[in-house]
Amino acid sequence: MAIIPVPKPNRSAYNPNRPLRSNALVAAQVQHFAEADKNLPAEFQTGVEAATIQTEGEAATYIRKVTEAIHRIPKVRGAG
């Protein structure tokens, strides 16, 4: 299999203090994760209101929390 080199992102690609309104892609990801969050079993939901997320850093923290919650859900036998 061929190895495809992936360049490192520019240092300005992530700025935890940048307003979320300046990054439509991350803002859309927050909305997708908010939908996933509200569909988790109650005991795994983060309790974070996505509308309160204002910066890329807050978005990153929220996305990590939802991802971790998804991974904590016990797998159902026979589900893959």
C-alpha distances in whole Angstrom, upper triangle without the diagonal:
4,6,9,13,15,19,21,24,27,30,32,29,31,35,36,39,38,40,38,40,38,35,34,31,32,35,33,31,34,36,33,33,37,37,34,37,40,38,37,40,43,42,39,40,40,43,42,43,41,43,44,41,42,39,35,36,38,35,32,35,35,32,31,34,33,30,31,34,31,30,33,34,34,32,34,33,32,30,27
4,6,10,13,16,19,21,25,27,29,27,29,33,34,38,37,38,37,38,36,33,33,29,30,34,32,30,34,35,33,33,37,37,35,37,40,39,38,41,44,43,40,40,40,43,42,43,40,43,43,40,40,38,34,35,37,34,31,34,35,31,31,34,34,30,32,35,32,31,34,35,36,34,36,36,34,33,29
4,6,9,13,15,18,21,24,26,24,26,29,31,34,33,36,34,36,34,30,31,27,28,32,31,28,31,33,31,31,35,35,33,35,39,38,37,40,42,42,38,38,38,41,40,41,38,40,41,37,38,35,31,32,34,31,29,31,32,29,28,32,31,28,30,33,31,29,33,34,35,33,35,36,35,33,29
4,6,10,13,15,18,21,23,21,23,27,29,32,31,33,31,33,30,27,28,24,25,29,28,26,29,31,29,29,33,33,32,34,37,36,36,39,41,41,37,37,37,40,38,39,36,38,39,35,35,32,28,29,32,29,27,29,31,27,27,31,30,27,29,32,30,29,32,34,35,33,36,36,35,33,30
4,6,10,12,15,18,20,18,21,24,26,29,28,31,29,31,29,26,27,24,24,28,27,26,29,31,29,29,33,34,32,34,37,37,36,40,41,41,37,37,36,39,37,38,35,37,37,34,33,30,27,27,30,28,25,28,30,27,26,30,30,27,29,32,30,29,33,34,36,35,37,38,37,35,32
4,7,9,12,15,17,15,17,21,23,26,25,27,26,27,25,22,23,20,21,24,24,22,25,27,26,26,30,31,29,31,34,34,34,37,39,38,35,34,33,36,34,35,31,33,34,30,30,27,23,24,26,24,22,25,26,23,23,27,27,24,26,29,28,27,31,32,34,33,36,37,37,34,31
4,6,9,12,14,12,15,18,21,24,23,25,25,26,23,21,22,20,20,24,24,23,25,28,27,27,30,32,31,32,35,36,35,39,40,40,36,35,34,36,34,35,31,33,33,29,29,25,22,23,26,24,21,24,26,24,24,27,28,25,27,31,30,29,32,34,36,36,39,40,40,37,34
4,7,9,11,10,12,15,18,21,20,23,22,24,22,19,21,19,19,22,23,21,24,27,26,25,29,30,29,30,34,34,34,37,38,38,34,33,31,34,31,32,29,31,31,27,26,22,19,19,23,21,19,22,24,21,21,25,26,24,25,29,28,27,31,33,35,35,38,39,39,37,34
4,6,8,6,9,12,15,17,16,19,19,21,18,16,18,16,15,19,20,19,21,24,23,23,26,28,27,28,32,33,32,36,37,36,33,32,29,32,29,30,26,28,28,24,23,19,16,17,20,18,16,20,22,20,20,23,24,22,24,28,27,27,30,32,35,35,38,40,40,37,35
4,5,5,8,11,14,16,15,18,18,20,17,15,18,17,16,20,21,20,22,25,25,25,28,30,30,30,33,35,34,38,38,38,35,33,31,33,30,30,27,28,28,24,22,19,16,17,20,19,17,21,23,21,22,25,26,25,27,30,30,30,33,35,38,38,41,43,43,40,38
4,5,7,8,12,14,13,17,17,19,17,15,19,17,17,20,22,21,22,25,26,25,27,30,30,30,33,35,34,37,38,37,34,32,30,32,28,29,26,27,26,22,21,17,14,15,18,18,16,19,22,20,21,24,25,24,26,29,29,29,32,34,37,38,41,43,44,41,39
4,5,6,10,11,10,13,14,16,13,12,16,15,15,17,20,19,20,23,24,24,26,28,29,29,32,33,33,37,37,37,33,32,29,30,27,27,24,25,24,20,18,14,12,13,17,16,15,18,21,20,21,24,25,24,26,29,29,30,32,35,38,38,41,44,44,41,40
4,7,10,12,10,13,13,15,12,10,13,12,11,15,16,16,17,20,21,21,23,25,25,26,29,30,30,34,34,34,31,29,27,28,25,25,22,23,22,19,17,14,11,12,15,14,13,16,18,17,18,21,22,21,24,26,26,27,30,32,35,35,38,41,41,37,36
4,6,9,8,11,11,14,12,10,13,12,10,13,16,15,15,19,19,19,21,24,23,23,27,28,28,31,31,31,28,26,23,25,22,22,19,20,20,16,14,11,8,9,12,11,10,13,15,14,15,18,20,19,21,24,24,25,27,29,33,33,36,39,40,36,35
4,5,5,9,10,13,11,10,14,14,12,14,17,16,16,19,21,20,21,24,25,24,27,29,29,32,32,32,28,26,23,25,21,22,19,19,18,14,12,9,7,7,11,11,10,13,15,15,16,19,21,21,22,25,26,26,28,31,34,35,38,41,42,39,38
4,6,8,9,13,12,11,15,14,12,13,16,15,14,18,19,18,19,23,23,22,25,27,27,29,29,28,25,23,20,21,18,19,16,17,15,12,10,6,5,4,7,9,8,10,12,13,14,16,18,19,20,22,23,24,26,28,32,33,36,39,40,37,36
4,6,9,11,11,12,15,16,13,14,18,17,16,19,21,20,21,24,25,24,26,29,29,31,30,30,28,25,22,22,19,19,17,17,14,11,9,6,6,6,9,10,11,12,14,16,17,19,20,21,23,25,26,27,29,31,35,36,39,42,43,40,40
4,6,8,7,8,12,13,11,12,15,15,15,17,20,19,20,23,24,23,26,28,29,32,31,31,28,26,23,23,20,19,16,16,15,12,9,6,6,8,10,10,12,14,15,16,18,20,21,22,24,26,27,28,30,32,35,37,40,43,43,40,39
4,5,6,8,10,12,10,10,14,14,13,15,18,18,18,21,23,22,24,27,27,30,29,30,28,25,22,22,18,17,14,13,12,9,6,4,6,9,10,10,12,14,15,16,18,20,20,22,24,25,26,28,30,31,35,36,39,42,43,40,39
4,5,5,7,9,7,6,10,11,9,12,14,15,15,18,19,19,21,23,24,27,27,28,25,22,19,20,16,15,11,11,11,8,5,5,5,9,9,8,11,13,13,13,16,17,18,19,22,23,23,26,27,29,32,33,36,39,40,36,36
4,6,7,10,9,7,10,12,11,12,16,16,16,19,21,21,22,25,26,29,29,30,28,24,22,22,18,16,13,11,12,10,8,8,9,13,12,11,14,16,16,16,19,21,21,22,25,26,26,28,30,31,35,36,38,41,42,38,38
4,6,9,9,9,12,13,13,15,17,18,19,21,23,23,25,27,28,32,32,33,30,27,24,25,21,19,16,15,15,13,10,9,9,13,14,12,15,17,17,17,20,22,22,23,26,27,28,30,32,33,37,37,40,43,43,39,39
4,6,6,6,9,10,11,13,15,16,17,19,20,21,23,25,26,30,30,31,28,25,23,23,20,19,15,15,15,12,11,9,8,12,13,11,12,16,15,15,18,20,20,20,23,25,25,27,29,30,34,34,36,39,40,36,35
4,6,5,6,9,10,11,12,14,15,17,19,20,21,23,25,28,29,30,27,24,23,23,20,18,14,14,16,13,12,12,11,14,15,12,14,17,16,15,18,20,19,20,23,24,24,26,29,29,33,33,35,38,38,34,34
4,5,5,6,9,10,11,12,14,16,17,18,20,22,23,27,27,29,25,23,21,23,20,19,15,15,17,14,14,13,11,14,14,11,12,16,15,13,16,18,17,17,21,22,21,23,26,27,30,30,32,35,35,31,31
4,5,5,6,9,10,10,12,14,15,16,18,20,21,24,25,26,22,20,18,20,16,16,12,13,14,11,11,10,7,10,11,7,9,12,11,10,13,15,14,15,18,19,19,21,24,25,28,28,31,34,34,30,30
4,5,5,6,9,10,11,13,14,15,17,19,20,24,24,25,22,19,18,18,15,13,10,10,12,9,9,9,8,12,11,8,10,13,11,11,14,16,15,16,19,20,20,22,24,25,29,29,31,35,35,31,31
4,5,5,6,9,10,11,13,14,16,17,19,23,23,25,22,19,18,19,16,15,11,12,14,12,13,13,12,15,14,10,12,15,13,11,15,16,15,16,19,19,19,21,24,24,27,28,29,33,33,29,29
4,5,5,6,8,10,11,12,14,15,17,20,21,22,19,17,16,17,15,14,11,13,14,12,13,13,11,13,12,9,10,12,10,8,12,13,11,12,16,16,15,18,20,21,24,24,27,30,30,26,26
4,5,5,6,9,10,10,12,14,15,19,19,20,17,14,13,14,11,10,7,9,11,8,11,11,10,12,10,6,9,10,8,7,11,11,10,12,15,15,15,18,20,20,24,25,27,30,31,27,27
4,5,5,6,9,10,11,13,15,18,18,20,18,15,14,14,12,10,7,9,12,10,13,14,13,15,13,10,12,14,11,10,14,14,12,14,17,16,16,19,21,21,24,25,27,30,30,27,27
4,5,5,6,9,10,11,13,17,18,19,16,14,14,15,14,13,10,12,15,13,16,16,15,17,15,12,13,14,11,10,13,13,11,12,15,15,13,17,19,18,22,22,23,27,27,23,23
4,5,5,6,9,10,11,14,15,16,13,11,11,12,11,11,9,12,14,12,15,15,14,15,13,10,11,12,8,6,10,10,7,8,12,11,10,14,16,16,19,20,22,25,26,22,23
4,5,5,6,9,10,13,13,15,13,10,9,10,9,8,6,9,11,11,14,15,15,16,13,11,13,13,9,9,12,11,8,11,14,12,12,16,17,17,20,21,23,27,27,24,25
4,5,5,6,9,12,13,16,13,11,12,12,12,11,9,12,15,14,17,19,18,19,17,14,16,16,12,11,14,13,10,12,15,13,12,16,17,16,20,20,21,25,25,22,23
4,6,5,6,10,12,14,11,9,11,12,12,13,11,15,17,16,19,20,19,19,17,14,15,15,12,10,12,11,8,9,12,10,9,12,14,13,16,16,18,21,22,19,20
4,5,5,9,9,11,8,6,7,8,9,10,10,13,15,14,18,19,18,18,15,13,14,13,10,10,11,9,6,9,11,8,8,12,13,12,16,17,19,22,24,20,22
4,6,8,8,11,9,7,9,9,10,10,10,13,15,16,19,21,21,21,18,16,18,17,13,13,15,13,10,13,14,11,11,15,15,14,17,19,20,23,25,21,23
4,7,8,11,10,8,11,12,13,14,14,17,19,19,22,24,23,23,21,18,19,19,15,15,16,14,11,13,14,11,10,14,14,12,15,16,16,20,21,18,20
4,6,8,6,6,9,11,13,14,15,18,19,19,23,24,23,23,20,18,19,18,14,14,15,12,9,11,12,8,8,11,11,9,12,13,14,18,20,17,19
4,6,6,7,10,12,14,16,17,20,22,22,26,27,26,26,23,21,22,20,17,17,17,14,12,14,13,10,10,12,11,8,11,13,14,17,19,17,19
4,5,5,9,9,12,14,16,19,20,21,24,26,26,25,22,21,22,19,16,17,18,14,12,15,14,11,12,15,13,11,14,16,17,21,23,21,23
4,6,9,10,13,16,18,21,21,21,25,26,26,25,22,21,21,19,16,17,17,13,12,14,13,9,11,13,10,9,12,15,16,20,23,21,23
4,6,9,12,14,16,19,19,19,23,24,23,22,19,18,18,16,13,14,13,10,9,10,9,6,8,10,8,7,11,13,16,19,22,19,21
4,6,8,11,12,15,16,16,20,21,21,20,17,16,16,14,11,12,12,9,7,11,10,7,9,12,11,10,14,16,18,22,24,21,23
4,5,9,10,13,13,13,17,18,18,16,13,13,14,11,8,10,10,7,7,10,10,8,10,13,12,13,16,19,21,25,27,24,25
4,6,9,12,11,12,16,18,19,18,14,14,16,13,10,13,14,10,10,14,14,11,14,17,16,16,20,22,24,28,30,27,29
4,6,9,8,9,12,14,15,14,11,11,13,11,8,11,12,9,10,13,14,12,15,17,17,18,22,24,26,30,32,29,30
4,5,6,8,11,14,15,15,11,11,14,13,10,12,15,12,12,16,17,15,17,20,20,21,24,26,28,32,33,30,31
4,5,6,9,11,12,13,10,9,12,11,8,10,13,12,11,14,16,15,17,20,20,21,25,26,28,32,33,30,31
4,6,8,11,13,14,11,11,14,14,11,13,17,16,15,18,20,19,20,24,24,25,28,30,32,35,37,33,34
4,6,9,12,12,9,10,13,13,11,13,16,15,15,18,20,19,21,24,24,25,29,31,33,37,38,35,36
4,6,8,9,6,6,10,10,8,11,13,13,14,16,18,18,20,22,23,24,28,30,32,36,37,34,34
4,7,8,7,8,11,12,11,13,16,16,17,19,21,21,23,25,26,28,31,33,36,39,40,37,37
4,5,5,6,9,10,11,12,14,15,17,18,20,21,23,24,26,28,31,33,36,39,40,36,36
4,5,5,6,9,10,10,12,14,15,16,18,20,21,22,24,26,30,31,34,37,38,34,34
4,5,5,6,9,10,11,12,14,15,17,18,20,21,23,25,28,30,33,36,37,34,34
4,5,5,6,9,10,11,12,14,15,17,18,20,21,23,27,29,31,35,36,33,33
4,5,5,6,8,10,11,12,14,15,17,18,20,22,25,27,29,33,34,30,30
4,5,5,6,9,10,10,12,14,15,17,18,21,24,25,28,31,32,29,29
4,6,5,6,9,10,11,12,14,15,17,19,22,24,27,30,32,29,29
4,5,5,6,9,10,11,12,14,15,17,21,22,25,29,30,27,27
4,5,5,6,9,10,11,12,14,16,19,21,24,27,28,24,24
4,6,5,6,9,10,11,12,15,18,19,23,26,27,24,24
4,5,5,6,9,10,11,13,16,18,21,25,26,24,24
4,5,5,6,9,10,11,15,16,19,22,24,21,21
4,5,5,6,9,10,14,15,18,21,22,19,19
4,5,5,6,9,12,14,17,20,22,19,19
4,5,5,7,10,12,15,19,21,18,19
4,5,6,9,10,13,16,18,15,15
4,6,8,9,12,15,17,14,14
4,6,9,12,15,18,15,16
4,6,9,12,15,13,14
4,6,9,12,11,12
4,6,9,7,9
4,6,6,8
4,5,8
4,6
4
